[in-house]
Each structure stands twice: as structure tokens, then as C-alpha cells.
């Protein structure tokens, strides 16, 4: 992975994690936690969304939307685990 791709990946992860923290009340784990949450969310969305037939356009905006959807799913699951 090129350095530029890694930086873009981290920026998209940070944006997606922050947005997911804003969408889910009480969510958010700080800057580093949100970056990790966004990256994990991007992987989850990349795996899950095509399997359910949901395709969001390409480009950086599409990547951010996918990562936010995945991060919200991850944040929801983490919230369920915390309550148990």
C-alpha cells in the first residue's frame, strides 16, 4: 500500500468514525478510537453491503458513506455488547 493510500484510508476512517459517533448518541471513543472504528466499519461495510445487494457509488464520498454505515453497525454491536 502506498503512503498516499494509507493516509487517505486513515482520513476516511477518521471522518467515518466521527460521523458514526455523531449519529449514534453516546457513541464515540475519542480521536484514535473513532479512526479505528471507521476503519473497522469500512471493512464491515465492504463485506456486508454487497452481500445484501446495496451498492453505493464510487469515489471518496461513496467510500465515506460506506464506512459510516459500517461504523454505525459496529458501534451498535459494541453498544449491545457493553449492555450485556
JORAVEN-V643151 format. One line per field, one symbol per residue. phi: phi as a letter, one per 20 degrees, with the letter a starting at -180 (. if undefined). psi: psi as a letter, one per 30 degrees, with the letter a starting at -180 (. if undefined). burial: + if it has 16 or more other ideal C-beta (glycine too) atoms within 10 Angstrom, else -. A space follows every 10 residues. Layout:
phi=???
psi=???
burial=???
This chain:
phi=.fffffffgf ffffffffff fffefmeocn ffffffffff ffffffeeff fendcdgenf ffffffffgf ffffffffff ffff
psi=kleeeeeeee eeeeeeeeee eeejkflkgl eeeeeeeeee eeeeefeeef fggjkklale eeeeeeeeee eeeeeeeeee eef.
burial=--------+- -+++++++++ +--+--++-- ---+++++++ ++-++---+- ---------- --++++++++ +++++----- ----
